[in-house]
Amino acid sequence: MAQRGKKYQEAAKLIDPELEYTLAEACDLVKKTSKANFDESVDLDLRLGVDPRHADQMVRGSVTLPNGTGKEIRVLALVSEAKQEEAEEAGADHVGLDEYIEKIEDGWTDVDVIVATPDVMGKIGRLGRILGPRGLMPNPKSGTVTNDVADAIDEAKSGKVDFRVDDYGILHASIGRVSFDASDLRENALAFMREVMRLRPASAKGLYIRSAFMSSSMGPSIPLSRSSVISA
């Protein structure tokens, strides 16, 4: 394993490996352990007691963070001509249909969110093999396939986070930036955790939250107490 850099090792010394931190403590500590020379993202990782191989234990959803993500979200609206003006007025960065289908098929995916209307899904369904692995495929469950294009774009721009448990039962979400106040990070984390708890599958047995960690994008992981998550 490669040796960690000096800054990382200095940051790691601030974390007691024998402790599990409350959410408030972790939000303070993650700012102190950020040593990079850019505004790192603050990430949460939850290991869930689910088996994603079973459809009834797939945890997937979205939440709008009360204090935003701190990231400028680039939105593509794949809509018919009748909806293009609405999408442009709502602030979509790219608006169109056939020309963007062609661009995506050629490998272009330089956006963060793609919104589409139901009437064009027949056309863009074939893009799933490209967009699916990148988490960009429009989906009714995440609110990105809708006739209310303006609302979907506004939600995406204002800090909506989509999440989905991976093959190992881990949920990952970015909840802000290290430049955020600790109290704002905590509010965002609580919003995410509450939604995850609400989505607990009825078929999940035993502990739902197995472990939880917070970190900056380049920093060491801070273990969270399970009670901080469960009581969110």
The 8 nearest C-alpha neighbors of each residue, nearest first, counted from 0:
[[1, 2, 3, 4, 8, 7, 5, 219],
 [2, 0, 3, 4, 5, 7, 8, 6],
 [1, 3, 4, 0, 5, 8, 7, 6],
 [4, 2, 7, 1, 8, 5, 6, 0],
 [5, 3, 7, 6, 8, 2, 9, 1],
 [4, 6, 8, 7, 9, 3, 10, 2],
 [7, 5, 9, 8, 4, 34, 10, 35],
 [8, 6, 10, 4, 9, 5, 11, 218],
 [7, 9, 11, 5, 10, 6, 4, 12],
 [10, 8, 6, 12, 7, 11, 5, 13],
 [9, 11, 32, 7, 8, 12, 13, 6],
 [10, 12, 8, 13, 9, 14, 219, 7],
 [11, 13, 9, 10, 14, 8, 15, 7],
 [14, 12, 11, 10, 15, 32, 9, 28],
 [15, 13, 12, 11, 16, 221, 10, 28],
 [14, 16, 17, 18, 13, 12, 19, 11],
 [17, 15, 18, 14, 19, 222, 221, 11],
 [18, 16, 15, 19, 14, 222, 20, 221],
 [19, 17, 16, 15, 20, 222, 14, 224],
 [18, 20, 224, 223, 222, 21, 17, 221],
 [21, 19, 223, 224, 24, 25, 222, 18],
 [20, 22, 24, 23, 227, 224, 223, 25],
 [21, 23, 25, 24, 227, 26, 20, 223],
 [22, 24, 26, 21, 25, 185, 27, 181],
 [25, 23, 21, 27, 22, 26, 20, 28],
 [24, 26, 28, 22, 27, 23, 29, 20],
 [27, 25, 181, 23, 29, 24, 28, 22],
 [28, 26, 24, 25, 181, 29, 30, 23],
 [27, 29, 25, 31, 30, 26, 24, 32],
 [30, 28, 32, 26, 31, 27, 25, 214],
 [29, 31, 177, 28, 33, 32, 27, 26],
 [32, 30, 28, 29, 33, 27, 10, 34],
 [33, 31, 10, 29, 30, 34, 218, 28],
 [34, 32, 30, 31, 218, 35, 215, 29],
 [33, 35, 32, 6, 36, 10, 7, 218],
 [36, 34, 37, 33, 217, 39, 38, 6],
 [35, 37, 34, 38, 39, 33, 217, 6],
 [38, 36, 35, 39, 34, 33, 177, 40],
 [37, 39, 177, 176, 178, 40, 36, 35],
 [40, 38, 216, 176, 177, 37, 215, 41],
 [39, 41, 176, 216, 215, 175, 177, 42],
 [42, 40, 215, 176, 175, 173, 174, 214],
 [41, 43, 173, 214, 213, 172, 174, 215],
 [42, 44, 213, 172, 171, 212, 173, 45],
 [43, 45, 171, 212, 170, 211, 213, 46],
 [44, 46, 211, 170, 169, 210, 47, 43],
 [47, 45, 169, 210, 209, 168, 208, 211],
 [48, 46, 208, 207, 168, 209, 49, 169],
 [47, 49, 207, 206, 209, 208, 203, 46],
 [48, 50, 47, 203, 56, 168, 51, 207],
 [49, 51, 52, 56, 53, 168, 48, 57],
 [52, 50, 57, 53, 56, 166, 49, 168],
 [53, 51, 50, 54, 166, 56, 57, 55],
 [54, 52, 51, 56, 55, 50, 57, 49],
 [53, 55, 57, 56, 52, 51, 50, 58],
 [54, 56, 53, 57, 200, 202, 51, 201],
 [57, 55, 54, 53, 200, 51, 49, 50],
 [56, 58, 51, 54, 55, 59, 164, 53],
 [59, 57, 164, 163, 56, 198, 60, 199],
 [60, 58, 163, 162, 57, 164, 61, 161],
 [59, 61, 162, 161, 141, 163, 58, 62],
 [60, 62, 161, 160, 162, 141, 159, 63],
 [61, 63, 160, 159, 64, 191, 161, 194],
 [64, 62, 159, 158, 160, 65, 61, 154],
 [63, 65, 67, 187, 158, 66, 159, 62],
 [66, 64, 67, 187, 63, 186, 190, 158],
 [67, 65, 64, 183, 187, 68, 158, 186],
 [68, 66, 158, 64, 65, 69, 157, 175],
 [67, 69, 175, 158, 70, 174, 66, 64],
 [70, 68, 175, 67, 176, 71, 158, 179],
 [69, 71, 68, 72, 175, 67, 158, 176],
 [70, 72, 73, 69, 156, 68, 111, 158],
 [71, 73, 156, 111, 70, 74, 155, 112],
 [72, 74, 110, 111, 92, 112, 71, 75],
 [75, 73, 112, 91, 92, 113, 110, 111],
 [74, 76, 93, 113, 94, 92, 91, 114],
 [77, 75, 114, 94, 78, 115, 113, 93],
 [78, 76, 115, 96, 95, 114, 94, 75],
 [79, 77, 115, 96, 76, 116, 82, 95],
 [78, 80, 81, 82, 83, 96, 119, 77],
 [79, 81, 83, 82, 78, 95, 84, 96],
 [80, 82, 79, 83, 84, 78, 85, 86],
 [83, 81, 85, 80, 79, 84, 78, 86],
 [84, 82, 86, 80, 85, 81, 87, 78],
 [83, 85, 87, 86, 82, 88, 81, 80],
 [86, 84, 88, 83, 82, 87, 89, 149],
 [87, 85, 83, 89, 84, 88, 91, 149],
 [86, 88, 84, 90, 89, 91, 85, 83],
 [87, 89, 85, 90, 86, 84, 91, 149],
 [90, 88, 86, 149, 87, 91, 85, 152],
 [89, 91, 87, 88, 92, 86, 152, 153],
 [92, 90, 74, 87, 93, 86, 89, 75],
 [91, 93, 74, 73, 75, 90, 94, 87],
 [94, 92, 75, 91, 76, 74, 95, 87],
 [95, 93, 76, 75, 77, 83, 91, 87],
 [96, 94, 77, 78, 99, 76, 98, 97],
 [95, 97, 77, 99, 98, 78, 100, 79],
 [96, 98, 100, 99, 101, 95, 77, 122],
 [97, 99, 101, 100, 96, 102, 95, 103],
 [100, 98, 102, 101, 96, 97, 103, 95],
 [99, 101, 97, 103, 102, 98, 96, 104],
 [100, 102, 104, 99, 98, 103, 97, 105],
 [103, 101, 99, 105, 104, 107, 100, 98],
 [104, 102, 107, 106, 105, 100, 101, 99],
 [103, 105, 101, 106, 102, 100, 126, 107],
 [104, 106, 102, 103, 107, 101, 100, 108],
 [107, 105, 103, 104, 108, 102, 129, 101],
 [106, 108, 103, 102, 109, 105, 104, 99],
 [109, 107, 110, 103, 106, 130, 102, 111],
 [108, 110, 107, 111, 73, 103, 75, 106],
 [111, 109, 73, 108, 112, 74, 75, 113],
 [110, 112, 73, 72, 74, 113, 109, 135],
 [113, 111, 74, 110, 135, 75, 73, 114],
 [112, 114, 75, 74, 76, 137, 135, 115],
 [115, 113, 143, 76, 137, 144, 77, 75],
 [116, 114, 77, 144, 78, 76, 143, 137],
 [115, 117, 145, 146, 144, 118, 78, 119],
 [118, 116, 120, 119, 144, 145, 115, 146],
 [117, 119, 116, 120, 121, 79, 78, 115],
 [120, 118, 122, 121, 117, 116, 123, 78],
 [121, 119, 123, 122, 117, 124, 118, 116],
 [122, 120, 119, 124, 123, 118, 125, 117],
 [123, 121, 120, 119, 124, 125, 100, 97],
 [122, 124, 120, 125, 126, 121, 119, 100],
 [125, 123, 126, 121, 120, 122, 127, 119],
 [124, 126, 127, 123, 128, 122, 121, 129],
 [127, 125, 124, 123, 129, 128, 130, 104],
 [126, 128, 131, 130, 129, 125, 124, 136],
 [127, 129, 126, 131, 130, 125, 132, 124],
 [130, 128, 127, 126, 131, 132, 133, 104],
 [129, 131, 135, 136, 127, 133, 132, 128],
 [130, 132, 127, 136, 134, 133, 128, 129],
 [133, 131, 134, 130, 129, 128, 135, 127],
 [134, 132, 130, 131, 135, 129, 136, 108],
 [135, 133, 131, 132, 136, 130, 112, 137],
 [134, 136, 130, 133, 131, 112, 113, 137],
 [135, 137, 130, 131, 134, 127, 138, 113],
 [138, 136, 143, 144, 114, 113, 135, 115],
 [137, 139, 144, 143, 140, 141, 136, 142],
 [138, 140, 144, 142, 141, 143, 145, 137],
 [141, 139, 138, 142, 60, 143, 144, 59],
 [140, 142, 139, 138, 143, 61, 60, 161],
 [141, 143, 139, 140, 144, 145, 138, 151],
 [142, 144, 114, 137, 138, 141, 139, 145],
 [145, 143, 139, 115, 116, 138, 142, 137],
 [146, 144, 116, 147, 143, 117, 148, 142],
 [145, 147, 116, 148, 117, 144, 115, 82],
 [148, 146, 145, 149, 150, 151, 116, 144],
 [147, 149, 151, 146, 150, 86, 152, 145],
 [148, 150, 89, 152, 151, 147, 86, 153],
 [151, 149, 153, 152, 148, 147, 154, 89],
 [152, 150, 154, 148, 153, 149, 143, 155],
 [153, 151, 155, 149, 154, 150, 156, 148],
 [152, 154, 150, 156, 151, 155, 157, 149],
 [155, 153, 157, 151, 152, 156, 159, 150],
 [154, 156, 159, 152, 153, 157, 158, 151],
 [155, 157, 153, 154, 72, 158, 152, 159],
 [158, 156, 154, 155, 67, 153, 159, 63],
 [159, 157, 67, 68, 63, 64, 156, 155],
 [158, 160, 63, 155, 62, 154, 64, 157],
 [159, 161, 62, 61, 63, 158, 162, 64],
 [162, 160, 61, 60, 62, 159, 141, 163],
 [163, 161, 60, 59, 61, 160, 172, 171],
 [162, 164, 59, 58, 170, 165, 60, 161],
 [163, 165, 170, 169, 168, 58, 59, 57],
 [166, 164, 167, 168, 169, 163, 170, 51],
 [165, 167, 168, 51, 164, 52, 169, 50],
 [168, 166, 165, 169, 51, 164, 50, 46],
 [167, 169, 47, 165, 164, 166, 46, 49],
 [170, 168, 46, 164, 165, 167, 45, 47],
 [171, 169, 164, 45, 44, 163, 46, 165],
 [170, 172, 44, 43, 169, 45, 162, 173],
 [173, 171, 43, 42, 174, 162, 44, 170],
 [172, 174, 42, 41, 175, 43, 40, 171],
 [173, 175, 41, 68, 187, 42, 172, 188],
 [176, 174, 68, 41, 69, 40, 173, 184],
 [175, 177, 40, 41, 178, 179, 39, 69],
 [176, 178, 30, 179, 39, 38, 41, 40],
 [177, 179, 176, 38, 180, 30, 39, 175],
 [180, 178, 177, 176, 183, 181, 184, 175],
 [179, 181, 183, 182, 184, 178, 177, 27],
 [180, 182, 184, 26, 183, 27, 185, 179],
 [181, 183, 185, 180, 184, 186, 26, 23],
 [184, 182, 186, 180, 185, 181, 66, 179],
 [185, 183, 181, 187, 182, 186, 188, 26],
 [184, 186, 188, 182, 183, 187, 189, 181],
 [187, 185, 183, 189, 188, 184, 182, 190],
 [186, 188, 184, 64, 190, 185, 189, 174],
 [189, 187, 185, 191, 190, 186, 192, 184],
 [188, 190, 192, 186, 191, 187, 231, 193],
 [191, 189, 187, 193, 188, 192, 186, 64],
 [190, 192, 188, 194, 189, 193, 195, 62],
 [193, 191, 195, 189, 194, 190, 188, 196],
 [194, 192, 196, 190, 195, 191, 231, 189],
 [193, 195, 197, 191, 192, 196, 198, 190],
 [194, 196, 192, 198, 197, 193, 191, 199],
 [195, 197, 193, 198, 194, 199, 192, 229],
 [198, 196, 194, 195, 199, 193, 192, 200],
 [197, 199, 195, 196, 200, 194, 58, 59],
 [198, 200, 196, 197, 201, 195, 203, 58],
 [201, 199, 202, 203, 56, 198, 55, 58],
 [200, 202, 203, 199, 56, 55, 204, 198],
 [201, 203, 200, 204, 56, 55, 199, 49],
 [204, 202, 200, 201, 49, 56, 48, 205],
 [205, 203, 202, 206, 48, 207, 49, 201],
 [206, 204, 207, 203, 48, 49, 208, 209],
 [205, 207, 208, 48, 209, 204, 47, 203],
 [206, 208, 48, 47, 209, 205, 203, 49],
 [209, 207, 47, 206, 210, 48, 46, 45],
 [210, 208, 46, 47, 206, 48, 207, 211],
 [211, 209, 46, 208, 45, 225, 212, 47],
 [210, 212, 45, 223, 44, 222, 46, 225],
 [211, 213, 222, 44, 221, 223, 43, 220],
 [214, 212, 43, 221, 220, 42, 44, 222],
 [215, 213, 220, 42, 41, 218, 219, 29],
 [214, 216, 41, 218, 217, 40, 39, 42],
 [215, 217, 40, 39, 218, 41, 214, 42],
 [218, 216, 215, 35, 219, 39, 33, 214],
 [217, 219, 215, 33, 214, 216, 32, 7],
 [220, 218, 11, 214, 221, 7, 10, 217],
 [221, 219, 214, 213, 212, 222, 218, 215],
 [220, 222, 213, 212, 214, 223, 219, 25],
 [223, 221, 212, 19, 211, 20, 220, 213],
 [224, 222, 20, 19, 211, 212, 21, 225],
 [223, 225, 19, 226, 227, 20, 21, 222],
 [226, 224, 228, 227, 229, 223, 210, 211],
 [225, 227, 229, 228, 224, 230, 21, 231],
 [228, 226, 225, 224, 230, 21, 22, 229],
 [227, 229, 231, 225, 226, 230, 192, 224],
 [228, 230, 226, 231, 227, 225, 196, 208],
 [229, 231, 228, 227, 226, 225, 193, 192],
 [230, 228, 229, 189, 193, 227, 192, 190]]
